[in-house]
Amino acid sequence: MEQTLVIIKPSAVHRGLIGDIISRFQNKGLTITGLKMMQLDEEILREHYSHLTEKPFFPSLLESMMATPVIVMCLEGIDAVEVVRLMTGATNGRKALPGTIRGDLSMSGQENIVHASDSVENGRIELARFFKPGEIFSYRPANLRFYYAPDEI
Ligand code: TYD
C-alpha cells in the first residue's frame, strides 16, 4: 500500500477543524498509520518548503506554519498520494473545487488548511522528515475488505 504525508496546518488548528479533516480521510477509506501533534520550527520548514524560500511570501508562510502546533499524519491506501491530493484540492482555497478540503474550508492561498505530498517520492522524503523511526505503524484494518475488491488488495 502507498503512503503519503498530510499536515493539518495552523489555519485548521485555530479553527477547530482537526476532527473534521481526520474524519474525511477515514471516511474515504484511508488508513491512519501515523498521527501526532508537533511544533514546526524554521529549520524544518526551510527544508520542507525549499522550493519556496526565495518567494516574497515565504516569511509570511513561515509565520503562518509556526502559529500553532500542527498535526502530521501518515495515510495509507492504494494510490494514496493521488487520492489525498485530489481530496486536498488546488493550492488557493478560492480556486479549489467544492467537495475538496480546501474548496470547502478555505478562502486563502496561504491559510489553506492542509499540506499533502505531491508525489510518491516526496511522500517518502516528507514522512522521513516529520516522523521518527517507530512512529509509523503497520496494521491491516479488519474492514479493509469493504473498501476494496479482493483483486485490489
Ligand atoms: P505549493 O507547494 O506551491 O502548493 P501545495 O501546498 O498545494 O502543494 O505551496 C506550498 C504552500 O505555500 C501553500 O500550501 C501555501 C503557500 N503559498 C502561498 O502562501 N502563496 C502562494 O502564492 C503559493 C504558490 C503558495
Backbone and ligand atoms as CSV (ligand in chain L), in Angstrom:
chain,resi,resn,atom,element,x,y,z
A,1,MET,N,N,0.848,-1.208,0.000
A,1,MET,CA,C,0.000,0.000,0.000
A,1,MET,C,C,0.881,1.254,0.000
A,2,GLU,N,N,0.406,2.278,-0.715
A,2,GLU,CA,C,1.160,3.534,-0.799
A,2,GLU,C,C,0.934,4.380,0.464
A,3,GLN,N,N,1.956,5.173,0.804
A,3,GLN,CA,C,1.840,6.068,1.969
A,3,GLN,C,C,2.018,7.515,1.535
A,4,THR,N,N,1.368,8.422,2.252
A,4,THR,CA,C,1.545,9.850,1.976
A,4,THR,C,C,1.494,10.640,3.282
A,5,LEU,N,N,2.073,11.845,3.232
A,5,LEU,CA,C,2.071,12.714,4.409
A,5,LEU,C,C,1.010,13.798,4.271
A,6,VAL,N,N,0.250,13.990,5.338
A,6,VAL,CA,C,-0.653,15.140,5.434
A,6,VAL,C,C,-0.252,15.957,6.657
A,7,ILE,N,N,-0.231,17.284,6.503
A,7,ILE,CA,C,-0.073,18.171,7.653
A,7,ILE,C,C,-1.371,18.958,7.799
A,8,ILE,N,N,-1.985,18.880,8.964
A,8,ILE,CA,C,-3.126,19.743,9.271
A,8,ILE,C,C,-2.530,21.032,9.825
A,9,LYS,N,N,-2.669,22.113,9.042
A,9,LYS,CA,C,-1.932,23.353,9.290
A,9,LYS,C,C,-2.555,24.189,10.423
A,10,PRO,N,N,-1.799,25.181,10.913
A,10,PRO,CA,C,-2.335,26.039,11.978
A,10,PRO,C,C,-3.677,26.693,11.622
A,11,SER,N,N,-3.910,26.988,10.343
A,11,SER,CA,C,-5.213,27.589,9.985
A,11,SER,C,C,-6.358,26.668,10.392
A,12,ALA,N,N,-6.155,25.372,10.292
A,12,ALA,CA,C,-7.197,24.410,10.680
A,12,ALA,C,C,-7.221,24.186,12.185
A,13,VAL,N,N,-6.031,24.225,12.805
A,13,VAL,CA,C,-5.956,24.022,14.256
A,13,VAL,C,C,-6.664,25.175,14.970
A,14,HIS,N,N,-6.354,26.427,14.542
A,14,HIS,CA,C,-7.015,27.606,15.112
A,14,HIS,C,C,-8.524,27.499,14.986
A,15,ARG,N,N,-8.988,26.990,13.857
A,15,ARG,CA,C,-10.423,26.996,13.571
A,15,ARG,C,C,-11.158,25.748,14.082
A,16,GLY,N,N,-10.446,24.870,14.763
A,16,GLY,CA,C,-11.104,23.694,15.339
A,16,GLY,C,C,-11.557,22.689,14.297
A,17,LEU,N,N,-10.762,22.533,13.227
A,17,LEU,CA,C,-11.164,21.661,12.129
A,17,LEU,C,C,-10.408,20.325,12.107
A,18,ILE,N,N,-9.608,20.064,13.138
A,18,ILE,CA,C,-8.781,18.845,13.123
A,18,ILE,C,C,-9.653,17.598,12.942
A,19,GLY,N,N,-10.708,17.507,13.749
A,19,GLY,CA,C,-11.559,16.311,13.703
A,19,GLY,C,C,-12.246,16.147,12.362
A,20,ASP,N,N,-12.744,17.237,11.807
A,20,ASP,CA,C,-13.424,17.213,10.503
A,20,ASP,C,C,-12.487,16.657,9.432
A,21,ILE,N,N,-11.255,17.146,9.444
A,21,ILE,CA,C,-10.301,16.742,8.397
A,21,ILE,C,C,-9.908,15.270,8.557
A,22,ILE,N,N,-9.637,14.850,9.782
A,22,ILE,CA,C,-9.294,13.441,10.004
A,22,ILE,C,C,-10.461,12.555,9.580
A,23,SER,N,N,-11.683,12.963,9.905
A,23,SER,CA,C,-12.871,12.168,9.528
A,23,SER,C,C,-12.985,12.005,8.022
A,24,ARG,N,N,-12.691,13.064,7.272
A,24,ARG,CA,C,-12.786,12.962,5.810
A,24,ARG,C,C,-11.880,11.853,5.281
A,25,PHE,N,N,-10.660,11.812,5.790
A,25,PHE,CA,C,-9.715,10.798,5.304
A,25,PHE,C,C,-10.147,9.400,5.747
A,26,GLN,N,N,-10.630,9.289,6.976
A,26,GLN,CA,C,-11.079,7.984,7.453
A,26,GLN,C,C,-12.305,7.512,6.680
A,27,ASN,N,N,-13.252,8.415,6.457
A,27,ASN,CA,C,-14.473,8.028,5.742
A,27,ASN,C,C,-14.176,7.601,4.313
A,28,LYS,N,N,-13.152,8.200,3.720
A,28,LYS,CA,C,-12.759,7.818,2.362
A,28,LYS,C,C,-12.244,6.389,2.307
A,29,GLY,N,N,-11.638,5.941,3.418
A,29,GLY,CA,C,-11.092,4.590,3.453
A,29,GLY,C,C,-9.581,4.547,3.550
A,30,LEU,N,N,-8.963,5.704,3.792
A,30,LEU,CA,C,-7.513,5.714,4.001
A,30,LEU,C,C,-7.212,5.250,5.429
A,31,THR,N,N,-6.132,4.538,5.594
A,31,THR,CA,C,-5.742,4.039,6.909
A,31,THR,C,C,-4.730,5.000,7.534
A,32,ILE,N,N,-5.005,5.407,8.775
A,32,ILE,CA,C,-4.059,6.266,9.506
A,32,ILE,C,C,-3.006,5.363,10.135
A,33,THR,N,N,-1.766,5.490,9.658
A,33,THR,CA,C,-0.693,4.650,10.208
A,33,THR,C,C,0.338,5.474,10.991
A,34,GLY,N,N,0.137,6.784,11.031
A,34,GLY,CA,C,0.963,7.658,11.858
A,34,GLY,C,C,0.175,8.913,12.160
A,35,LEU,N,N,0.280,9.417,13.397
A,35,LEU,CA,C,-0.503,10.603,13.767
A,35,LEU,C,C,0.098,11.240,15.016
A,36,LYS,N,N,0.484,12.516,14.908
A,36,LYS,CA,C,0.974,13.193,16.120
A,36,LYS,C,C,0.867,14.710,15.961
A,37,MET,N,N,0.902,15.405,17.112
A,37,MET,CA,C,0.975,16.865,17.107
A,37,MET,C,C,2.430,17.257,17.327
A,38,MET,N,N,2.871,18.261,16.567
A,38,MET,CA,C,4.242,18.765,16.767
A,38,MET,C,C,4.315,20.240,16.424
A,39,GLN,N,N,5.263,20.931,17.054
A,39,GLN,CA,C,5.511,22.344,16.745
A,39,GLN,C,C,6.596,22.417,15.671
A,40,LEU,N,N,6.301,23.017,14.533
A,40,LEU,CA,C,7.301,23.157,13.473
A,40,LEU,C,C,8.199,24.347,13.786
A,41,ASP,N,N,9.460,24.269,13.363
A,41,ASP,CA,C,10.371,25.407,13.509
A,41,ASP,C,C,10.906,25.805,12.136
A,42,GLU,N,N,11.657,26.906,12.127
A,42,GLU,CA,C,12.135,27.456,10.859
A,42,GLU,C,C,13.014,26.465,10.104
A,43,GLU,N,N,13.802,25.696,10.827
A,43,GLU,CA,C,14.722,24.756,10.182
A,43,GLU,C,C,13.966,23.713,9.356
A,44,ILE,N,N,12.977,23.092,9.949
A,44,ILE,CA,C,12.240,22.029,9.237
A,44,ILE,C,C,11.401,22.632,8.099
A,45,LEU,N,N,10.907,23.860,8.310
A,45,LEU,CA,C,10.075,24.493,7.269
A,45,LEU,C,C,10.926,24.943,6.078
A,46,ARG,N,N,12.154,25.395,6.330
A,46,ARG,CA,C,13.044,25.766,5.217
A,46,ARG,C,C,13.367,24.549,4.360
A,47,GLU,N,N,13.454,23.389,5.003
A,47,GLU,CA,C,13.708,22.144,4.272
A,47,GLU,C,C,12.439,21.716,3.514
A,48,HIS,N,N,11.325,21.741,4.212
A,48,HIS,CA,C,10.057,21.285,3.636
A,48,HIS,C,C,9.616,22.170,2.468
A,49,TYR,N,N,9.815,23.472,2.614
A,49,TYR,CA,C,9.402,24.413,1.562
A,49,TYR,C,C,10.635,24.997,0.850
A,50,SER,N,N,11.648,24.165,0.603
A,50,SER,CA,C,12.903,24.652,-0.006
A,50,SER,C,C,12.652,25.233,-1.398
A,51,HIS,N,N,11.589,24.778,-2.076
A,51,HIS,CA,C,11.273,25.297,-3.419
A,51,HIS,C,C,10.649,26.700,-3.353
A,52,LEU,N,N,10.383,27.194,-2.133
A,52,LEU,CA,C,9.677,28.477,-1.994
A,52,LEU,C,C,10.459,29.531,-1.213
A,53,THR,N,N,11.674,29.201,-0.747
A,53,THR,CA,C,12.372,30.109,0.186
A,53,THR,C,C,12.672,31.479,-0.420
A,54,GLU,N,N,12.782,31.561,-1.737
A,54,GLU,CA,C,13.073,32.851,-2.377
A,54,GLU,C,C,11.809,33.659,-2.705
A,55,LYS,N,N,10.653,33.069,-2.486
A,55,LYS,CA,C,9.395,33.767,-2.831
A,55,LYS,C,C,9.112,34.896,-1.833
A,56,PRO,N,N,8.487,35.969,-2.294
A,56,PRO,CA,C,8.220,37.094,-1.385
A,56,PRO,C,C,7.291,36.721,-0.229
A,57,PHE,N,N,6.457,35.714,-0.443
A,57,PHE,CA,C,5.517,35.340,0.624
A,57,PHE,C,C,6.127,34.376,1.643
A,58,PHE,N,N,7.404,33.988,1.445
A,58,PHE,CA,C,7.962,32.949,2.329
A,58,PHE,C,C,7.975,33.345,3.813
A,59,PRO,N,N,8.380,34.569,4.193
A,59,PRO,CA,C,8.345,34.933,5.623
A,59,PRO,C,C,6.943,34.796,6.217
A,60,SER,N,N,5.950,35.189,5.451
A,60,SER,CA,C,4.570,35.078,5.922
A,60,SER,C,C,4.146,33.615,6.055
A,61,LEU,N,N,4.596,32.786,5.099
A,61,LEU,CA,C,4.293,31.348,5.150
A,61,LEU,C,C,4.919,30.715,6.396
A,62,LEU,N,N,6.174,31.097,6.682
A,62,LEU,CA,C,6.861,30.592,7.882
A,62,LEU,C,C,6.060,30.913,9.144
A,63,GLU,N,N,5.681,32.184,9.251
A,63,GLU,CA,C,4.941,32.626,10.436
A,63,GLU,C,C,3.622,31.860,10.567
A,64,SER,N,N,2.960,31.710,9.440
A,64,SER,CA,C,1.670,31.008,9.429
A,64,SER,C,C,1.823,29.555,9.869
A,65,MET,N,N,2.899,28.893,9.415
A,65,MET,CA,C,3.073,27.462,9.702
A,65,MET,C,C,3.581,27.200,11.115
A,66,MET,N,N,4.061,28.284,11.794
A,66,MET,CA,C,4.555,28.115,13.166
A,66,MET,C,C,3.566,28.682,14.192
A,67,ALA,N,N,2.409,29.137,13.725
A,67,ALA,CA,C,1.472,29.863,14.597
A,67,ALA,C,C,0.889,28.997,15.708
A,68,THR,N,N,0.707,27.727,15.439
A,68,THR,CA,C,0.258,26.757,16.454
A,68,THR,C,C,0.997,25.452,16.153
A,69,PRO,N,N,0.941,24.477,17.052
A,69,PRO,CA,C,1.395,23.134,16.652
A,69,PRO,C,C,0.538,22.641,15.487
A,70,VAL,N,N,1.064,21.697,14.742
A,70,VAL,CA,C,0.317,21.101,13.633
A,70,VAL,C,C,0.091,19.620,13.931
A,71,ILE,N,N,-0.803,19.009,13.145
A,71,ILE,CA,C,-0.970,17.553,13.185
A,71,ILE,C,C,-0.299,16.983,11.947
A,72,VAL,N,N,0.571,16.008,12.123
A,72,VAL,CA,C,1.128,15.309,10.963
A,72,VAL,C,C,0.555,13.891,10.939
A,73,MET,N,N,0.225,13.451,9.733
A,73,MET,CA,C,-0.402,12.135,9.582
A,73,MET,C,C,0.263,11.358,8.463
A,74,CYS,N,N,0.402,10.063,8.653
A,74,CYS,CA,C,0.747,9.166,7.558
A,74,CYS,C,C,-0.533,8.438,7.170
A,75,LEU,N,N,-0.938,8.577,5.914
A,75,LEU,CA,C,-2.140,7.914,5.418
A,75,LEU,C,C,-1.735,6.856,4.409
A,76,GLU,N,N,-2.421,5.729,4.472
A,76,GLU,CA,C,-2.052,4.596,3.630
A,76,GLU,C,C,-3.241,4.116,2.829
A,77,GLY,N,N,-3.008,3.744,1.589
A,77,GLY,CA,C,-4.068,3.200,0.738
A,77,GLY,C,C,-3.540,3.012,-0.673
A,78,ILE,N,N,-4.310,2.356,-1.521
A,78,ILE,CA,C,-3.925,2.237,-2.924
A,78,ILE,C,C,-3.959,3.633,-3.548
A,79,ASP,N,N,-2.878,4.013,-4.226
A,79,ASP,CA,C,-2.767,5.342,-4.852
A,79,ASP,C,C,-2.998,6.470,-3.847
A,80,ALA,N,N,-2.552,6.284,-2.620
A,80,ALA,CA,C,-2.849,7.248,-1.541
A,80,ALA,C,C,-2.399,8.665,-1.892
A,81,VAL,N,N,-1.239,8.811,-2.556
A,81,VAL,CA,C,-0.736,10.157,-2.855
A,81,VAL,C,C,-1.727,10.905,-3.750
A,82,GLU,N,N,-2.142,10.257,-4.832
A,82,GLU,CA,C,-3.053,10.920,-5.775
A,82,GLU,C,C,-4.434,11.151,-5.145
A,83,VAL,N,N,-4.928,10.158,-4.425
A,83,VAL,CA,C,-6.247,10.279,-3.790
A,83,VAL,C,C,-6.266,11.460,-2.815
A,84,VAL,N,N,-5.229,11.572,-1.999
A,84,VAL,CA,C,-5.192,12.633,-0.985
A,84,VAL,C,C,-5.010,14.002,-1.642
A,85,ARG,N,N,-4.208,14.073,-2.702
A,85,ARG,CA,C,-4.060,15.366,-3.410
A,85,ARG,C,C,-5.401,15.789,-4.021
A,86,LEU,N,N,-6.133,14.826,-4.579
A,86,LEU,CA,C,-7.445,15.157,-5.147
A,86,LEU,C,C,-8.395,15.651,-4.060
A,87,MET,N,N,-8.337,14.991,-2.897
A,87,MET,CA,C,-9.202,15.414,-1.777
A,87,MET,C,C,-8.799,16.790,-1.261
A,88,THR,N,N,-7.504,17.124,-1.361
A,88,THR,CA,C,-6.990,18.402,-0.852
A,88,THR,C,C,-7.436,19.573,-1.718
A,89,GLY,N,N,-7.353,19.418,-3.035
A,89,GLY,CA,C,-7.782,20.485,-3.948
A,89,GLY,C,C,-6.662,21.460,-4.275
A,90,ALA,N,N,-6.975,22.431,-5.124
A,90,ALA,CA,C,-5.974,23.399,-5.601
A,90,ALA,C,C,-5.398,24.202,-4.431
A,91,THR,N,N,-4.165,24.706,-4.636
A,91,THR,CA,C,-3.444,25.412,-3.561
A,91,THR,C,C,-4.265,26.564,-2.982
A,92,ASN,N,N,-4.830,27.381,-3.864
A,92,ASN,CA,C,-5.620,28.524,-3.387
A,92,ASN,C,C,-7.061,28.068,-3.090
A,93,GLY,N,N,-7.460,28.219,-1.838
A,93,GLY,CA,C,-8.792,27.777,-1.422
A,93,GLY,C,C,-9.923,28.395,-2.232
A,94,ARG,N,N,-9.682,29.587,-2.779
A,94,ARG,CA,C,-10.741,30.237,-3.570
A,94,ARG,C,C,-10.900,29.583,-4.932
A,95,LYS,N,N,-9.859,28.861,-5.365
A,95,LYS,CA,C,-9.911,28.189,-6.672
A,95,LYS,C,C,-10.199,26.684,-6.530
A,96,ALA,N,N,-10.046,26.171,-5.315
A,96,ALA,CA,C,-10.235,24.735,-5.094
A,96,ALA,C,C,-11.711,24.363,-5.258
A,97,LEU,N,N,-11.955,23.230,-5.865
A,97,LEU,CA,C,-13.339,22.824,-6.152
A,97,LEU,C,C,-14.101,22.505,-4.872
A,98,PRO,N,N,-15.387,22.870,-4.842
A,98,PRO,CA,C,-16.241,22.428,-3.739
A,98,PRO,C,C,-16.168,20.903,-3.626
A,99,GLY,N,N,-16.197,20.412,-2.404
A,99,GLY,CA,C,-16.052,18.975,-2.182
A,99,GLY,C,C,-14.641,18.613,-1.753
A,100,THR,N,N,-13.666,19.453,-2.157
A,100,THR,CA,C,-12.299,19.227,-1.663
A,100,THR,C,C,-12.158,19.911,-0.296
A,101,ILE,N,N,-11.117,19.522,0.419
A,101,ILE,CA,C,-10.920,20.094,1.762
A,101,ILE,C,C,-10.713,21.600,1.666
A,102,ARG,N,N,-9.800,22.021,0.774
A,102,ARG,CA,C,-9.572,23.461,0.633
A,102,ARG,C,C,-10.784,24.148,0.017
A,103,GLY,N,N,-11.428,23.495,-0.911
A,103,GLY,CA,C,-12.606,24.080,-1.563
A,103,GLY,C,C,-13.759,24.283,-0.593
A,104,ASP,N,N,-13.858,23.408,0.382
A,104,ASP,CA,C,-14.955,23.525,1.357
A,104,ASP,C,C,-14.598,24.403,2.551
A,105,LEU,N,N,-13.303,24.492,2.869
A,105,LEU,CA,C,-12.938,25.069,4.172
A,105,LEU,C,C,-12.012,26.282,4.106
A,106,SER,N,N,-11.575,26.671,2.895
A,106,SER,CA,C,-10.583,27.750,2.829
A,106,SER,C,C,-10.946,28.813,1.798
A,107,MET,N,N,-10.603,30.048,2.131
A,107,MET,CA,C,-10.780,31.195,1.225
A,107,MET,C,C,-9.432,31.818,0.881
A,108,SER,N,N,-8.327,31.064,1.076
A,108,SER,CA,C,-6.997,31.685,1.043
A,108,SER,C,C,-5.972,30.829,0.303
A,109,GLY,N,N,-4.949,31.512,-0.240
A,109,GLY,CA,C,-3.818,30.807,-0.839
A,109,GLY,C,C,-2.822,30.335,0.203
A,110,GLN,N,N,-2.720,31.071,1.292
A,110,GLN,CA,C,-1.773,30.707,2.353
A,110,GLN,C,C,-2.446,29.915,3.467
A,111,GLU,N,N,-3.562,30.388,3.928
A,111,GLU,CA,C,-4.266,29.735,5.054
A,111,GLU,C,C,-5.160,28.637,4.460
A,112,ASN,N,N,-4.470,27.609,3.910
A,112,ASN,CA,C,-5.214,26.632,3.103
A,112,ASN,C,C,-5.332,25.257,3.757
A,113,ILE,N,N,-5.290,25.235,5.090
A,113,ILE,CA,C,-5.805,24.135,5.911
A,113,ILE,C,C,-4.927,22.875,5.971
A,114,VAL,N,N,-4.482,22.391,4.813
A,114,VAL,CA,C,-3.704,21.145,4.810
A,114,VAL,C,C,-2.540,21.207,3.829
A,115,HIS,N,N,-1.533,20.399,4.121
A,115,HIS,CA,C,-0.476,20.068,3.153
A,115,HIS,C,C,-0.623,18.593,2.810
A,116,ALA,N,N,-0.371,18.233,1.552
A,116,ALA,CA,C,-0.338,16.820,1.160
A,116,ALA,C,C,0.816,16.606,0.185
A,117,SER,N,N,1.541,15.517,0.341
A,117,SER,CA,C,2.674,15.202,-0.547
A,117,SER,C,C,2.201,15.139,-1.993
A,118,ASP,N,N,3.065,15.610,-2.917
A,118,ASP,CA,C,2.624,15.681,-4.317
A,118,ASP,C,C,3.171,14.559,-5.206
A,119,SER,N,N,3.975,13.667,-4.646
A,119,SER,CA,C,4.442,12.501,-5.410
A,119,SER,C,C,4.818,11.402,-4.423
A,120,VAL,N,N,4.916,10.182,-4.929
A,120,VAL,CA,C,5.279,9.056,-4.061
A,120,VAL,C,C,6.674,9.286,-3.467
A,121,GLU,N,N,7.581,9.758,-4.317
A,121,GLU,CA,C,8.951,10.007,-3.855
A,121,GLU,C,C,8.979,11.108,-2.774
A,122,ASN,N,N,8.259,12.200,-3.008
A,122,ASN,CA,C,8.211,13.255,-1.990
A,122,ASN,C,C,7.501,12.773,-0.725
A,123,GLY,N,N,6.517,11.915,-0.886
A,123,GLY,CA,C,5.843,11.338,0.280
A,123,GLY,C,C,6.840,10.609,1.172
A,124,ARG,N,N,7.683,9.813,0.544
A,124,ARG,CA,C,8.696,9.056,1.286
A,124,ARG,C,C,9.648,10.020,2.016
A,125,ILE,N,N,10.108,11.033,1.293
A,125,ILE,CA,C,11.045,12.009,1.881
A,125,ILE,C,C,10.368,12.779,3.024
A,126,GLU,N,N,9.126,13.208,2.796
A,126,GLU,CA,C,8.433,14.030,3.795
A,126,GLU,C,C,8.070,13.222,5.041
A,127,LEU,N,N,7.679,11.957,4.863
A,127,LEU,CA,C,7.369,11.127,6.038
A,127,LEU,C,C,8.622,10.962,6.894
A,128,ALA,N,N,9.773,10.786,6.244
A,128,ALA,CA,C,11.030,10.641,6.993
A,128,ALA,C,C,11.413,11.952,7.679
A,129,ARG,N,N,10.960,13.074,7.107
A,129,ARG,CA,C,11.266,14.389,7.690
A,129,ARG,C,C,10.468,14.633,8.978
A,130,PHE,N,N,9.209,14.197,8.981
A,130,PHE,CA,C,8.324,14.567,10.098
A,130,PHE,C,C,8.110,13.450,11.121
A,131,PHE,N,N,8.419,12.209,10.768
A,131,PHE,CA,C,8.242,11.093,11.702
A,131,PHE,C,C,9.582,10.445,12.012
A,132,LYS,N,N,9.756,10.092,13.288
A,132,LYS,CA,C,10.949,9.346,13.695
A,132,LYS,C,C,10.706,7.852,13.424
A,133,PRO,N,N,11.783,7.078,13.322
A,133,PRO,CA,C,11.609,5.629,13.175
A,133,PRO,C,C,10.742,5.095,14.326
A,134,GLY,N,N,9.815,4.224,14.005
A,134,GLY,CA,C,8.947,3.652,15.034
A,134,GLY,C,C,7.653,4.419,15.233
A,135,GLU,N,N,7.509,5.590,14.616
A,135,GLU,CA,C,6.272,6.373,14.791
A,135,GLU,C,C,5.236,6.086,13.700
A,136,ILE,N,N,5.635,5.340,12.674
A,136,ILE,CA,C,4.674,4.915,11.652
A,136,ILE,C,C,4.470,3.415,11.821
A,137,PHE,N,N,3.205,3.015,11.846
A,137,PHE,CA,C,2.852,1.646,12.206
A,137,PHE,C,C,2.339,0.882,10.990
A,138,SER,N,N,2.315,-0.432,11.130
A,138,SER,CA,C,1.813,-1.280,10.053
A,138,SER,C,C,0.735,-2.185,10.618
A,139,TYR,N,N,-0.498,-2.034,10.120
A,139,TYR,CA,C,-1.579,-2.928,10.545
A,139,TYR,C,C,-2.610,-2.984,9.434
A,140,ARG,N,N,-3.450,-4.003,9.467
A,140,ARG,CA,C,-4.445,-4.181,8.424
A,140,ARG,C,C,-5.828,-4.015,9.050
A,141,PRO,N,N,-6.558,-2.933,8.732
A,141,PRO,CA,C,-7.881,-2.755,9.333
A,141,PRO,C,C,-8.792,-3.930,9.003
A,142,ALA,N,N,-9.603,-4.360,9.976
A,142,ALA,CA,C,-10.457,-5.535,9.800
A,142,ALA,C,C,-11.488,-5.319,8.697
A,143,ASN,N,N,-11.851,-4.060,8.432
A,143,ASN,CA,C,-12.896,-3.789,7.432
A,143,ASN,C,C,-12.352,-3.469,6.041
A,144,LEU,N,N,-11.068,-3.696,5.814
A,144,LEU,CA,C,-10.458,-3.355,4.523
A,144,LEU,C,C,-11.193,-4.013,3.365
A,145,ARG,N,N,-11.698,-5.185,3.607
A,145,ARG,CA,C,-12.465,-5.981,2.640
A,145,ARG,C,C,-13.649,-5.188,2.058
A,146,PHE,N,N,-14.159,-4.228,2.819
A,146,PHE,CA,C,-15.328,-3.465,2.371
A,146,PHE,C,C,-14.944,-2.140,1.718
A,147,TYR,N,N,-13.655,-1.874,1.665
A,147,TYR,CA,C,-13.171,-0.674,0.963
A,147,TYR,C,C,-12.590,-1.002,-0.405
A,148,TYR,N,N,-12.161,-2.250,-0.593
A,148,TYR,CA,C,-11.532,-2.656,-1.846
A,148,TYR,C,C,-12.086,-4.005,-2.294
A,149,ALA,N,N,-12.096,-4.225,-3.622
A,149,ALA,CA,C,-12.414,-5.548,-4.143
A,149,ALA,C,C,-11.252,-6.492,-3.839
A,150,PRO,N,N,-11.546,-7.799,-3.784
A,150,PRO,CA,C,-10.476,-8.761,-3.447
A,150,PRO,C,C,-9.254,-8.648,-4.367
A,151,ASP,N,N,-9.492,-8.356,-5.657
A,151,ASP,CA,C,-8.326,-8.309,-6.555
A,151,ASP,C,C,-7.582,-6.964,-6.473
A,152,GLU,N,N,-8.037,-6.049,-5.652
A,152,GLU,CA,C,-7.329,-4.771,-5.489
A,152,GLU,C,C,-6.348,-4.805,-4.316
A,153,ILE,N,N,-6.582,-5.724,-3.385
A,153,ILE,CA,C,-5.703,-5.753,-2.197
A,153,ILE,C,C,-5.000,-7.093,-2.034
L,1,TYD,P1,P,2.954,24.759,-3.057
L,1,TYD,O1,O,3.949,23.675,-2.759
L,1,TYD,O2,O,3.121,25.546,-4.350
L,1,TYD,O3,O,1.440,24.234,-3.083
L,1,TYD,P2,P,0.696,22.988,-2.362
L,1,TYD,O4,O,0.639,23.263,-0.883
L,1,TYD,O5,O,-0.682,22.993,-2.984
L,1,TYD,O6,O,1.479,21.730,-2.682
L,1,TYD,O7,O,2.970,25.842,-1.894
L,1,TYD,C1,C,3.179,25.455,-0.558
L,1,TYD,C2,C,2.417,26.402,0.341
L,1,TYD,O8,O,2.931,27.724,0.200
L,1,TYD,C3,C,0.936,26.523,0.014
L,1,TYD,O9,O,0.176,25.461,0.513
L,1,TYD,C4,C,0.611,27.855,0.641
L,1,TYD,C5,C,1.879,28.659,0.423
L,1,TYD,N1,N,1.743,29.547,-0.771
L,1,TYD,C6,C,1.366,30.863,-0.574
L,1,TYD,O10,O,1.140,31.316,0.573
L,1,TYD,N2,N,1.221,31.687,-1.669
L,1,TYD,C7,C,1.455,31.224,-2.926
L,1,TYD,O11,O,1.322,32.037,-3.907
L,1,TYD,C8,C,1.849,29.868,-3.127
L,1,TYD,C9,C,2.107,29.321,-4.508
L,1,TYD,C10,C,1.980,29.064,-2.014
